[in-house]
Amino acid sequence: MAQPAQSTPPADSSVEEPPLDPEAVSRSYRQHRARRAAKKRFHREKRWAGVRFWLVLALVVIVTGVIATRTLGEIERVFGL
């Protein structure tokens, strides 16, 4: 008569667990510190990008105003308005 097959292999004492990596913990800490630093750097750069945008926009508006004023002054002078 046939015997049913074993569902689990027999416990073998010669099977070893893989050796642990001694640098794994410190490498993981370095990776997380680098990720946090990159996140802080991204937010800082994003904030400075907004500041640069408003400064350039203000400069463009001022230059446009100066050019418009000078142009209107010349138009009045030439046409005698």
C-alpha positions in Angstrom: 0.0 0.0 0.0 1.2 3.5 -0.8 2.4 5.9 1.8 1.4 9.6 1.7 4.3 11.9 1.0 5.7 14.1 3.8 4.4 17.6 3.6 7.5 19.2 5.2 11.1 18.2 4.6 12.8 16.7 7.5 14.7 19.1 9.8 18.3 19.0 8.6 20.9 20.1 11.1 23.4 20.8 8.3 21.4 23.7 6.9 22.9 26.9 8.1 21.3 30.4 8.1 23.1 32.8 5.8 25.7 34.9 7.6 24.7 38.4 8.7 26.2 41.4 7.1 28.1 43.3 9.8 27.8 46.6 7.9 24.1 46.3 7.1 22.9 48.4 10.1 25.4 51.3 9.6 24.7 51.3 5.8 21.0 51.5 6.6 21.6 54.5 9.0 23.7 56.2 6.3 21.0 55.7 3.7 18.3 57.1 5.9 20.4 60.1 6.9 21.2 60.8 3.3 17.5 60.6 2.4 16.6 63.0 5.2 19.3 65.4 4.1 18.1 65.3 0.5 14.6 66.0 1.6 15.7 69.0 3.6 17.8 70.2 0.7 14.9 69.9 -1.6 12.6 72.0 0.6 15.3 74.6 1.1 15.9 74.9 -2.7 12.1 75.0 -3.3 11.8 77.9 -0.8 14.7 79.8 -2.4 13.3 79.3 -5.9 10.1 81.1 -4.7 12.2 84.0 -3.4 14.1 84.2 -6.6 10.9 84.2 -8.6 9.4 87.1 -6.7 12.7 89.1 -6.9 13.0 88.6 -10.6 9.3 89.5 -11.1 9.7 92.7 -9.0 12.8 93.6 -11.0 11.0 93.1 -14.3 8.0 95.3 -13.1 10.4 98.1 -12.0 12.4 98.0 -15.3 9.1 98.0 -17.3 7.8 101.0 -15.3 11.1 102.9 -15.9 11.0 102.2 -19.6 7.3 103.1 -19.9 7.9 106.4 -18.0 10.9 107.3 -20.1 9.0 106.4 -23.3 6.0 108.5 -22.3 8.4 111.4 -21.5 9.9 111.2 -25.0 6.5 111.0 -26.7 5.4 114.1 -24.9 8.6 115.9 -25.8 8.5 114.9 -29.5 4.8 115.6 -30.0 4.4 118.4 -27.6 1.6 117.0 -25.6 
